[in-house]
């Protein structure tokens, strides 16, 4: 009878110890989920920032190219006028 009582007590203590670990694991899992979410947000923010930088660079390049095209057109008009005078 004492062996059964001791066995039950040991099993009860073992279950109580496992319950605490389960709660600790749940808290740890929650922290892992939060950390993963933060990493996702940080990565998305970085990606969005890079995309915006690239778009601004592309717009700047387009403006530069348009300016060069205007200069080339002006040169072509000037050359045509010079050629017509000759």
C-alpha beads as a LAMMPS data file, in Angstrom:
LAMMPS data file: protein, C-alpha beads

86 atoms
85 bonds

1 atom types
1 bond types

-500.0 500.0 xlo xhi
-500.0 500.0 ylo yhi
-500.0 500.0 zlo zhi

Masses

1 110.0

Atoms # bond

1 1 1 0.000 0.000 0.000
2 1 1 2.864 2.361 0.812
3 1 1 4.463 1.582 -2.549
4 1 1 1.277 2.570 -4.337
5 1 1 1.002 5.788 -2.349
6 1 1 4.630 6.670 -3.071
7 1 1 4.181 5.827 -6.752
8 1 1 1.082 8.039 -6.968
9 1 1 2.919 10.857 -5.199
10 1 1 5.898 10.576 -7.560
11 1 1 3.616 10.553 -10.595
12 1 1 1.708 13.584 -9.278
13 1 1 4.955 15.487 -8.757
14 1 1 6.127 14.486 -12.230
15 1 1 2.919 15.761 -13.802
16 1 1 3.144 18.982 -11.805
17 1 1 6.708 19.475 -13.051
18 1 1 5.633 18.834 -16.638
19 1 1 2.827 21.366 -16.348
20 1 1 5.298 24.120 -15.455
21 1 1 7.473 23.196 -18.409
22 1 1 4.451 23.330 -20.705
23 1 1 3.696 26.874 -19.569
24 1 1 7.351 27.867 -19.980
25 1 1 7.383 26.323 -23.454
26 1 1 4.199 28.165 -24.367
27 1 1 5.771 31.440 -23.248
28 1 1 8.916 30.596 -25.181
29 1 1 6.904 29.734 -28.276
30 1 1 5.002 33.002 -27.989
31 1 1 8.280 34.906 -27.783
32 1 1 9.548 33.032 -30.843
33 1 1 6.418 33.938 -32.774
34 1 1 6.779 37.594 -31.770
35 1 1 10.454 37.606 -32.754
36 1 1 9.636 36.038 -36.112
37 1 1 6.917 38.633 -36.681
38 1 1 9.344 41.436 -35.838
39 1 1 11.881 40.000 -38.272
40 1 1 9.205 39.827 -40.965
41 1 1 8.206 43.448 -40.352
42 1 1 11.836 44.562 -40.392
43 1 1 12.482 42.681 -43.635
44 1 1 9.355 44.126 -45.227
45 1 1 10.357 47.625 -44.126
46 1 1 13.819 47.159 -45.582
47 1 1 12.366 45.788 -48.822
48 1 1 9.944 48.700 -49.096
49 1 1 12.746 51.182 -48.434
50 1 1 14.922 49.572 -51.086
51 1 1 12.060 49.578 -53.565
52 1 1 11.423 53.270 -52.907
53 1 1 15.131 54.061 -53.328
54 1 1 15.210 52.135 -56.595
55 1 1 12.107 53.937 -57.851
56 1 1 13.627 57.308 -57.011
57 1 1 16.868 56.345 -58.752
58 1 1 14.931 55.240 -61.820
59 1 1 12.969 58.496 -61.849
60 1 1 16.186 60.487 -61.559
61 1 1 17.706 58.515 -64.415
62 1 1 14.619 59.115 -66.552
63 1 1 14.859 62.860 -65.895
64 1 1 18.551 62.845 -66.786
65 1 1 17.801 60.922 -69.984
66 1 1 15.021 63.332 -70.909
67 1 1 17.389 66.274 -70.393
68 1 1 19.987 64.616 -72.595
69 1 1 17.338 64.002 -75.267
70 1 1 16.367 67.694 -75.191
71 1 1 20.028 68.684 -75.532
72 1 1 20.463 66.277 -78.438
73 1 1 17.347 67.619 -80.148
74 1 1 18.597 71.187 -79.735
75 1 1 21.949 70.182 -81.215
76 1 1 20.172 68.478 -84.116
77 1 1 18.144 71.619 -84.819
78 1 1 21.274 73.739 -84.650
79 1 1 23.119 71.370 -86.963
80 1 1 20.220 71.310 -89.391
81 1 1 20.124 75.103 -89.440
82 1 1 23.854 75.249 -90.038
83 1 1 23.619 72.678 -92.812
84 1 1 20.734 74.523 -94.448
85 1 1 22.735 77.754 -94.436
86 1 1 25.599 76.035 -96.199

Bonds

1 1 1 2
2 1 2 3
3 1 3 4
4 1 4 5
5 1 5 6
6 1 6 7
7 1 7 8
8 1 8 9
9 1 9 10
10 1 10 11
11 1 11 12
12 1 12 13
13 1 13 14
14 1 14 15
15 1 15 16
16 1 16 17
17 1 17 18
18 1 18 19
19 1 19 20
20 1 20 21
21 1 21 22
22 1 22 23
23 1 23 24
24 1 24 25
25 1 25 26
26 1 26 27
27 1 27 28
28 1 28 29
29 1 29 30
30 1 30 31
31 1 31 32
32 1 32 33
33 1 33 34
34 1 34 35
35 1 35 36
36 1 36 37
37 1 37 38
38 1 38 39
39 1 39 40
40 1 40 41
41 1 41 42
42 1 42 43
43 1 43 44
44 1 44 45
45 1 45 46
46 1 46 47
47 1 47 48
48 1 48 49
49 1 49 50
50 1 50 51
51 1 51 52
52 1 52 53
53 1 53 54
54 1 54 55
55 1 55 56
56 1 56 57
57 1 57 58
58 1 58 59
59 1 59 60
60 1 60 61
61 1 61 62
62 1 62 63
63 1 63 64
64 1 64 65
65 1 65 66
66 1 66 67
67 1 67 68
68 1 68 69
69 1 69 70
70 1 70 71
71 1 71 72
72 1 72 73
73 1 73 74
74 1 74 75
75 1 75 76
76 1 76 77
77 1 77 78
78 1 78 79
79 1 79 80
80 1 80 81
81 1 81 82
82 1 82 83
83 1 83 84
84 1 84 85
85 1 85 86
